[in-house]
Amino acid sequence: MTSPSTALEPPPSRAESTGRGTADRKTFRIAALLVLAGVALHARSVQWGFFYDDYVHQLVLQRGVPESGMRPWNLYNFGTFPAPDTKLFQSGAFPWWTSPDFKMSFFRPVTSLSIWLDHTIYGSWPPGYHVTSLLIFAVLLILAYRLFCRLGAPPRAALWALAFFALEDCHHLPIGWIANRNTLLSASFVIATLLCYDRYRRGGTFGWLLGAILCFLLGCGSKESGLMALPLLGLYHIVLVRRTTSHTFARTCLDTLRTPALYPFVAIAVAFVGFYVANGYGARSAMYTVAWVDPLAYLGKLVVLIPVGFASLLAGMVTDLLPAMPELLWPMVGASLVILVLPTTMLWRVLRNEPLALFALGWTVVCILPEGAAEYSDRLLTGAAVGTSLLIGLFLDRVGPLRQLVRDRKLFRVAATVGFLFAGLVLSPLLISSRADAIIDLAAKDIEMTRTAEIDAHATPPQRVFVLNGHSPLAQLNLPITWSVMYNDPDTYIYPFQLARRPLIWTRLGENAMTLTSDAEPFISTRFETLFRTEISGPPKGKRYPTAEFDAIAEEVTPTGIRTVRFQFKSNLDDPSYRFLAWRDGQLKRIDPPAVGKTIHVAAVKRSHPFAP
């Protein structure tokens, strides 16, 4: 394959016209300071420690989980419902209502190996892992700035774009949560793919094309959204290459499809998806909406995520409020549409004839599209932030100094400029700080719930623990794994009865039988409970859910869940190896089962934080 014709190359940027790669020292110093500022804003994450999925990874790295598909190179393969004769089934890691066809398996070997390498170097010392994530973030910022310059952004626009991208608050979880490092790596390799490909198209050697292909592979191996590099390459041709020709849009699209340099990327994408499906990877869960399984639900999520995501990136809207406060869903969509009127109108008026702005807008939309499968969260927007940051940078460069806008009485442009500057340079750093406080508080309280639970770490194994409620659904979900890692205790099996704070009516029917009745929303209907379900509607009456220690039977059902569950245990509820826990006085404390024929009312638990899930 030969180097492409220069007739289709994007024109050089202003930086290139004065000698690309030799930008003046002042511009370089400003860019370096912006990178350092972005990293410094997240430096507190070094104190975050391990939490949630991090403990799952630590369990695999420290002693392995042979019954699962998780390996050091495959840490995101959380697997399917285990077979009854496995220790994983007995451990309580999958709650009693888990659907038999549940699946949560992701193929992310690049991210997995980066965490394994951290474990090899740092062992169980969390700060080392966080330092690695901060370094990856620094590389991401450098790559993003380099991309802005190579695609033709004027020097000042590139610096503005870097500033907004570096200070964007949506990065806080991908940086601070070790298990979410996949987002940083995927975004980095997507940008690197475009950089290498652009260098090749500008007359670079065949080695640059090989570099782009390698980066594409690494991006796909970091996170599934790495596949978005392929449509971005197509967008690059359609928008940026087209401006150098007189071809129609249809002819440009046809030329793009015929571009030989794109064939390896198409082949890799097809092979990756084929491998993914053939090996059983993917999600089957009511919490995760897969486009080809339930396209209407997927599109419904995009209807919410696109306006709210744009409002988050352009105006500081906090998408993470939605999972914590689902009642805000449509009010936030409406508010986002109103908030976006001024900035989008001004962006259109100022940049409508700028191909690079169209490319930046397309980048944002392309990077948001695959995130419709997951829960609403700002942590999904790191890739999209590359596009919106470039849009804002181009806008601020084009409109000129704020002082001049005021003199010329261009009030709408003044308002848009002030709005962008406030949201990106003032509000965003404040949100990073407040979100760090919230995450540290939430994670610390959840870990403390595990640490102080009245479980005897020195009891004669095996010990079975049954948790009636807790202050945090996330903590209840992760309690079995967190306890096992924290105390190096593989022989205590912990079974949550719910992943919520609902009040319960606990009635003992016999020596080894009892019922739990929800005094609030039905069982298996809350956010984290639906993670393990593959259907939304409630089960039929009498449906039986077998576990290693008990069978759960749906006695009273509703359209969305179960009101009363009967539990038939393998042993007497007073068996010394059994321990029941309930949340009281800020701790998971031991509670004795009621006598036969008697009832205990277990009170609802208050949220540990206003924004706790």
C-alpha positions in Angstrom: 0.0 0.0 0.0 1.4 3.3 -1.0 1.2 6.7 0.7 -2.0 8.5 -0.1 -2.3 11.3 -2.6 -1.6 14.7 -1.2 -4.7 16.0 -3.2 -6.9 14.6 -0.5 -4.9 15.7 2.5 -6.4 18.1 5.0 -4.8 21.5 4.7 -2.1 22.4 7.2 -3.1 24.3 10.3 -1.8 27.7 11.1 0.7 26.1 13.5 2.0 24.1 10.6 2.3 27.1 8.2 4.9 28.6 10.6 6.7 25.3 11.1 4.7 22.5 12.8 6.4 21.0 15.9 8.3 24.2 16.5 5.6 26.1 18.3 6.9 29.0 20.4 8.0 28.3 23.9 5.2 30.4 25.4 2.5 28.2 23.8 4.4 25.1 24.9 4.6 26.4 28.5 0.9 27.2 28.6 0.0 23.8 27.3 2.3 22.1 29.9 0.8 24.2 32.7 -2.7 23.2 31.6 -1.8 19.5 31.6 -0.2 19.9 35.1 -3.3 21.8 36.3 -5.6 19.1 35.0 -3.6 16.3 36.8 -3.3 18.4 40.0 -7.1 18.8 40.2 -7.4 15.0 40.5 -4.3 14.5 42.7 -6.5 13.8 45.7 -7.6 10.6 44.1 -4.4 9.1 45.4 -6.1 8.9 48.8 -9.2 7.1 47.5 -8.0 3.6 48.0 -9.8 0.6 46.6 -13.6 0.4 46.4 -16.3 -1.6 44.7 -15.1 -3.4 41.6 -11.5 -2.8 42.7 -12.0 -5.5 45.4 -13.2 -7.9 42.8 -10.0 -7.3 40.8 -7.9 -7.7 44.0 -9.5 -11.0 44.8 -8.7 -12.4 41.4 -5.1 -11.0 41.5 -4.4 -12.1 45.0 -5.7 -15.7 45.0 -7.8 -16.2 41.8 -11.4 -17.3 41.3 -10.9 -20.5 39.3 -14.7 -21.1 38.9 -15.2 -17.8 37.1 -13.8 -16.6 33.8 -11.8 -13.9 35.4 -8.1 -14.0 35.0 -5.4 -11.3 35.3 -5.7 -10.5 31.6 -9.5 -10.7 31.8 -10.6 -8.8 34.9 -13.8 -7.5 33.5 -15.3 -10.9 32.7 -17.7 -10.9 35.7 -19.3 -14.0 34.2 -22.6 -15.7 34.2 -24.7 -17.3 36.9 -22.4 -20.0 38.4 -23.1 -23.7 38.5 -24.6 -25.0 41.8 -21.6 -27.2 42.6 -19.0 -24.4 42.5 -17.6 -22.4 45.4 -18.6 -19.2 43.6 -22.2 -20.3 43.8 -21.9 -21.0 47.5 -20.2 -17.7 48.3 -23.2 -15.5 47.8 -21.5 -13.3 45.3 -24.6 -13.6 43.1 -27.8 -12.7 45.0 -30.7 -15.1 45.3 -32.8 -13.4 42.6 -30.1 -13.6 39.9 -31.6 -14.7 36.6 -30.1 -18.0 35.2 -29.3 -16.2 31.9 -27.6 -13.2 33.6 -24.4 -12.2 32.0 -21.8 -9.4 32.6 -18.7 -10.2 30.6 -16.5 -7.6 29.0 -13.3 -8.4 27.1 -10.8 -5.7 28.1 -7.3 -7.3 28.2 -5.4 -4.0 27.9 -7.0 -2.4 30.9 -6.8 -5.7 32.8 -3.1 -6.1 32.1 -2.5 -2.5 33.3 -4.1 -3.3 36.6 -2.2 -6.6 36.8 1.0 -4.7 36.2 0.1 -2.3 39.0 -0.5 -5.3 41.3 2.9 -6.8 40.3 4.6 -3.5 41.2 2.5 -2.2 44.1 0.8 -5.3 45.5 -2.1 -4.2 47.7 -0.9 -0.5 48.0 -3.7 1.6 46.4 -1.8 4.9 45.9 0.4 3.2 43.3 -2.6 2.3 41.2 -3.9 5.8 41.4 -0.6 7.3 40.4 -0.7 5.1 37.2 -4.2 6.5 36.4 -3.0 10.0 36.9 -0.1 9.4 34.5 -2.5 7.9 31.9 -4.7 11.0 32.3 -1.6 13.2 31.6 -0.9 11.2 28.5 -4.6 11.6 27.4 -4.3 15.4 27.8 -1.1 15.6 25.7 -2.6 13.4 23.0 -5.8 15.5 22.9 -3.8 18.8 22.6 -1.7 17.2 19.8 -4.9 16.1 18.0 -6.4 19.7 18.2 -3.2 21.1 16.7 -2.9 18.4 13.9 -6.5 18.7 12.8 -6.0 22.4 12.1 -7.1 24.2 15.2 -5.4 27.6 15.5 -2.9 27.7 18.4 -5.1 29.8 20.7 -8.1 27.6 19.9 -6.1 24.4 20.7 -5.0 25.9 24.1 -8.6 26.8 24.9 -9.7 23.3 24.0 -7.0 21.8 26.1 -8.0 24.0 29.1 -11.6 22.9 28.9 -10.7 19.2 28.4 -8.2 19.3 31.2 -10.6 20.9 33.7 -13.7 18.9 32.6 -15.3 17.3 35.7 -16.6 14.2 33.9 -13.1 12.7 34.3 -13.3 12.4 38.1 -14.4 8.7 38.2 -12.4 7.4 35.3 -9.3 8.8 37.0 -10.2 8.1 40.7 -11.8 4.7 40.4 -9.2 2.2 39.4 -11.7 -0.2 37.8 -12.9 2.7 35.5 -9.4 3.2 34.1 -10.7 1.5 30.9 -12.3 4.9 29.9 -9.0 6.7 30.1 -7.2 4.1 28.1 -9.9 3.7 25.5 -10.1 7.5 24.9 -6.3 7.7 24.7 -6.0 5.0 22.1 -8.9 6.4 20.0 -7.1 9.8 19.9 -3.8 8.1 19.1 -5.4 6.2 16.2 -6.6 9.4 14.7 -3.2 11.1 15.2 -1.3 8.2 13.5 -3.8 8.0 10.7 -3.7 11.8 10.1 0.1 11.6 10.0 0.0 8.8 7.4 -2.5 10.7 5.3 -0.3 13.8 5.3 2.4 11.8 3.5 3.8 9.9 6.4 5.3 6.4 5.9 3.4 3.1 6.0 4.7 2.8 9.6 2.2 5.5 10.7 -0.7 3.4 9.3 0.6 0.4 11.2 0.7 2.6 14.3 -2.9 3.6 13.8 -3.9 0.0 13.4 -2.1 -1.0 16.6 -3.7 1.9 18.5 -7.1 0.8 17.2 -6.5 -2.7 18.5 -5.3 -1.5 21.9 -8.3 0.8 22.1 -10.7 -2.1 21.4 -8.9 -4.1 24.0 -9.2 -1.3 26.6 -13.0 -0.9 26.3 -15.7 -1.6 23.8 -16.1 2.1 22.9 -12.6 1.9 21.4 -14.5 0.6 18.3 -15.7 4.2 17.8 -12.3 5.1 16.3 -13.6 3.5 13.1 -16.6 5.8 12.5 -14.4 8.7 13.6 -11.9 7.8 10.8 -14.9 7.8 8.4 -16.0 11.2 9.8 -12.4 12.5 9.3 -12.6 11.6 5.6 -16.1 12.9 5.0 -15.7 16.2 6.9 -12.0 17.1 6.8 -10.9 15.5 3.5 -14.0 16.7 1.6 -13.1 20.4 2.2 -10.1 20.0 -0.1 -12.2 18.7 -3.0 -15.2 19.8 -5.0 -16.9 16.5 -4.6 -20.5 16.2 -3.5 -21.3 14.7 -0.1 -22.5 11.5 -1.7 -19.3 11.2 -3.8 -17.2 11.8 -0.7 -19.0 9.1 1.2 -18.5 6.7 -1.7 -14.8 7.6 -1.8 -14.5 7.0 1.9 -15.9 3.5 1.5 -13.4 2.9 -1.2 -10.4 4.1 0.8 -8.0 1.1 1.0 -6.3 2.5 4.2 -9.6 2.0 6.0 -10.0 -1.7 5.1 -7.7 -3.0 7.9 -9.8 -1.1 10.5 -13.1 -2.5 9.1 -11.6 -6.0 9.2 -10.4 -5.6 12.8 -13.8 -4.2 13.9 -15.6 -7.1 12.3 -13.2 -9.7 13.7 -13.4 -8.1 17.2 -17.2 -8.1 17.2 -17.2 -11.7 15.9 -14.8 -12.8 18.6 -16.8 -11.0 21.2 -20.0 -12.6 20.3 -18.6 -16.1 19.7 -16.9 -16.2 23.1 -20.0 -15.1 25.0 -19.0 -11.6 25.9 -21.5 -8.9 26.5 -24.2 -8.0 29.0 -27.5 -9.5 29.7 -29.1 -7.5 32.5 -32.1 -5.3 33.0 -29.8 -2.5 34.1 -27.8 -2.6 30.8 -29.6 -1.9 27.6 -28.1 -3.6 24.6 -29.0 -2.0 21.3 -29.6 -5.2 19.3 -31.5 -6.9 22.1 -33.9 -4.0 23.1 -33.5 -1.2 20.5 -36.4 0.9 21.8 -35.1 0.9 25.3 -31.6 1.8 24.0 -33.0 4.7 21.9 -34.9 5.8 24.9 -31.7 6.1 26.9 -30.1 8.1 24.1 -33.0 10.5 24.1 -32.1 11.3 27.7 -28.3 11.0 27.5 -27.7 13.2 24.4 -29.3 16.4 25.7 -28.3 15.9 29.3 -24.7 14.8 28.2 -24.4 17.9 26.1 -25.7 20.1 28.9 -23.1 18.5 31.2 -20.2 19.1 28.8 -21.2 22.6 27.7 -23.0 24.0 30.8 -22.1 22.0 33.9 -25.2 19.8 34.3 -24.6 16.9 36.6 -25.7 13.7 34.9 -24.9 11.6 38.0 -28.0 13.0 39.7 -30.2 10.8 37.6 -29.4 7.4 39.1 -29.6 8.8 42.6 -32.8 10.7 41.9 -34.7 9.1 39.0 -37.6 11.4 39.6 -35.5 14.2 38.1 -35.2 12.4 34.7 -37.6 14.3 32.6 -37.2 17.6 34.5 -33.4 17.4 33.8 -34.1 16.6 30.1 -36.3 19.7 29.8 -33.9 21.8 31.7 -31.0 20.6 29.5 -32.9 21.6 26.3 -33.5 25.1 27.7 -30.0 25.5 28.9 -28.6 24.4 25.5 -30.5 27.0 23.5 -28.1 29.9 23.9 -24.7 28.0 23.6 -25.8 25.9 20.6 -27.3 28.9 18.8 -24.1 30.8 19.3 -21.9 27.9 18.3 -23.9 27.5 15.1 -23.8 31.2 14.2 -20.0 31.5 14.8 -18.8 28.1 13.6 -21.4 27.0 11.0 -18.9 27.4 8.1 -16.0 25.7 10.0 -15.5 22.0 8.9 -13.4 21.3 12.0 -16.3 22.4 14.2 -18.6 20.0 12.4 -16.0 17.3 13.0 -15.9 18.1 16.7 -19.7 17.9 16.9 -19.6 14.6 15.1 -16.9 13.4 17.4 -19.1 14.2 20.4 -22.2 12.4 19.1 -20.2 9.3 17.9 -18.7 9.0 21.4 -22.0 9.3 23.2 -23.8 6.7 21.0 -22.3 3.5 22.6 -22.9 4.8 26.1 -26.6 4.4 25.8 -26.2 0.8 27.0 -25.0 1.9 30.5 -26.5 3.9 33.4 -26.6 7.6 33.1 -23.3 9.1 34.4 -20.8 11.8 33.6 -18.1 9.2 33.7 -19.4 8.0 30.2 -18.5 11.4 28.7 -14.7 11.5 28.7 -14.5 10.6 25.0 -17.3 13.0 24.0 -15.5 15.8 26.0 -12.8 15.8 23.3 -15.3 17.0 20.8 -17.1 19.6 23.0 -13.8 21.0 24.2 -12.6 21.6 20.7 -15.9 23.2 19.8 -15.6 25.7 22.7 -11.9 26.3 21.9 -12.8 27.2 18.2 -15.7 29.4 19.4 -13.6 31.4 21.8 -10.8 31.8 19.3 -13.3 33.0 16.6 -15.3 35.5 18.7 -12.2 37.2 19.9 -11.6 39.0 23.3 -14.5 39.4 25.7 -13.7 43.1 26.1 -14.2 43.8 22.4 -17.5 41.9 22.4 -18.8 44.1 25.2 -17.7 47.2 23.3 -19.4 46.0 20.2 -22.5 45.2 22.3 -22.8 41.7 21.0 -24.7 40.6 24.1 -25.6 37.1 23.1 -22.0 36.3 22.2 -20.9 37.9 25.5 -23.5 35.7 27.4 -22.3 32.5 25.6 -18.6 33.3 26.2 -19.2 34.1 29.9 -21.3 30.9 30.2 -18.6 28.7 28.7 -15.8 30.3 30.8 -17.8 30.0 34.0 -19.0 26.4 33.4 -15.6 25.2 32.2 -13.0 27.1 34.2 -14.9 27.9 37.4 -17.8 25.5 37.9 -16.0 22.4 36.6 -13.0 22.6 39.1 -15.5 23.2 41.9 -17.5 20.1 40.8 -14.3 18.0 40.7 -13.6 19.0 44.3 -17.2 18.4 45.6 -17.5 15.1 43.7 -14.2 14.0 45.2 -15.5 14.8 48.6 -18.7 12.9 47.9 -16.9 9.8 46.5 -14.5 9.7 49.4 -17.3 10.0 51.8 -19.5 7.3 50.1 -16.7 4.8 49.6 -15.3 5.3 53.1 -18.7 4.7 54.7 -19.3 1.6 52.5 -15.9 0.2 53.4 -16.5 1.0 57.1 -19.8 -0.9 56.9 -17.8 -4.0 55.9 -15.0 -3.3 58.3 -17.3 -3.0 61.4 -19.9 -5.7 60.5 -20.4 -8.1 63.3 -19.0 -11.0 61.5 -16.5 -13.3 63.2 -13.4 -13.4 61.0 -12.0 -16.2 63.2 -15.1 -18.4 63.3 -14.8 -22.0 62.4 -15.5 -22.3 58.7 -17.7 -22.3 56.9 -19.7 -19.4 58.3 -22.9 -18.2 56.6 -23.9 -14.6 57.0 -27.3 -13.2 55.9 -27.7 -9.5 55.5 -31.2 -8.1 55.9 -30.4 -4.5 54.9 -27.8 -1.8 55.0 -27.2 1.9 54.5 -25.8 1.4 50.9 -27.0 -0.9 48.1 -23.5 -0.7 46.7 -21.9 -1.8 49.9 -24.4 -4.7 50.3 -23.6 -5.7 46.7 -19.9 -5.7 47.3 -19.9 -7.0 50.9 -19.0 -10.6 50.1 -16.0 -9.7 48.0 -14.8 -6.8 50.1 -15.0 -8.9 53.2 -13.1 -11.8 51.6 -10.3 -9.5 50.5 -10.2 -7.2 53.5 -9.8 -10.1 56.0 -8.3 -12.7 53.6 -11.3 -14.9 54.5 -12.5 -17.2 51.7 -14.7 -19.3 53.9 -17.3 -16.8 55.1 -20.2 -16.8 52.7 -22.3 -13.7 52.7 -25.9 -13.6 51.3 -27.7 -10.2 50.9 -31.5 -10.5 51.1 -31.9 -7.2 49.3 -29.9 -4.4 47.7 -31.9 -1.5 49.2 -32.9 0.3 52.4 -36.5 -0.9 52.5 -38.2 -1.8 55.8 -39.0 -5.4 56.3 -41.5 -7.6 58.1 -39.6 -10.7 59.2 -41.8 -13.7 60.2 -40.5 -17.2 61.2 -42.7 -20.0 59.9 -40.8 -23.0 61.3 -37.4 -24.2 62.4 -35.9 -23.6 59.0 -38.5 -21.4 57.2 -39.2 -17.7 57.3 -40.7 -14.9 55.2 -39.6 -11.4 54.4 -42.2 -8.9 53.4 -41.3 -5.5 52.0 -43.0 -2.5 53.7 -42.0 -0.3 50.7 -41.2 -1.1 47.1 -41.2 -4.7 46.0 -38.1 -6.9 46.2 -35.9 -7.2 43.1 -37.2 -3.9 41.7 -34.6 -1.3 42.7 -31.7 -0.1 40.6 -29.0 -2.5 41.8 -31.3 -5.4 42.2 -32.2 -5.2 38.5 -28.5 -5.5 37.7 -28.9 -9.3 38.2 -32.2 -9.6 36.4 -32.8 -10.0 32.7 -36.6 -9.2 32.9 -38.4 -6.1 34.1 -41.7 -7.6 35.1 -42.3 -9.4 38.3 -42.0 -13.2 38.4 -45.0 -15.5 38.7 -46.2 -16.5 42.1 -44.4 -19.6 43.4 -41.3 -19.0 41.4 -38.3 -20.7 43.2 -34.8 -19.3 43.3 -32.3 -21.9 44.6 -29.1 -21.0 46.4 -26.5 -23.0 48.3 -28.1 -22.3 51.7 -31.8 -21.7 51.0 -34.5 -21.6 48.4 -36.3 -18.3 47.9 -40.0 -18.7 46.8 -42.1 -15.8 45.5 -45.3 -15.8 47.7 -46.9 -12.5 46.9 -45.9 -10.8 43.7 -46.5 -7.4 42.0 -46.1 -6.3 38.3 -42.6 -5.2 39.1 -41.3 -7.5 41.8 -42.1 -9.6 44.9 -43.9 -8.3 47.9 -43.3 -11.4 50.1 -40.6 -13.9 49.8 -40.5 -17.3 51.6 -37.0 -18.6 52.5 -36.6 -22.4 53.1 -33.2 -23.0 54.6 -31.1 -26.1 54.5 -30.5 -25.9 58.3 -32.2 -24.6 61.4 -32.2 -20.8 61.5 -30.6 -21.1 65.0 -27.7 -23.0 63.6 -24.4 -21.6 65.1 -22.9 -21.3 61.7 -25.7 -18.9 60.7 -25.5 -15.2 61.5 -28.1 -12.6 60.6 -27.2 -9.0 60.3 -29.3 -5.8 60.2 -28.4 -2.1 60.2 -28.7 -0.5 63.6 -26.9 2.4 65.2 -24.6 3.0 62.3 -23.4 -0.6 62.0 -24.3 -4.0 60.6 -25.2 -5.8 63.9 -26.1 -9.3 64.7 -29.8 -9.9 65.1 -31.4 -13.2 66.3 -34.2 -14.7 64.2 -37.6 -14.4 65.7 -39.1 -17.4 67.5 -41.4 -19.7 65.5 -44.6 -17.9 64.8 -43.3 -14.5 65.8 -42.5 -11.4 63.7 -39.8 -8.7 63.8 -40.1 -5.4 62.1 -36.8 -4.2 60.6 -36.8 -0.5 60.1 -35.9 1.3 56.9 -32.4 2.7 56.7 -31.6 6.4 55.9 -29.3 7.3 53.1 -25.7 7.8 54.2 -25.3 10.8 51.8 -27.9 13.0 49.9 -26.6 11.7 46.6 -26.0 8.1 47.6 -27.5 5.5 45.2 
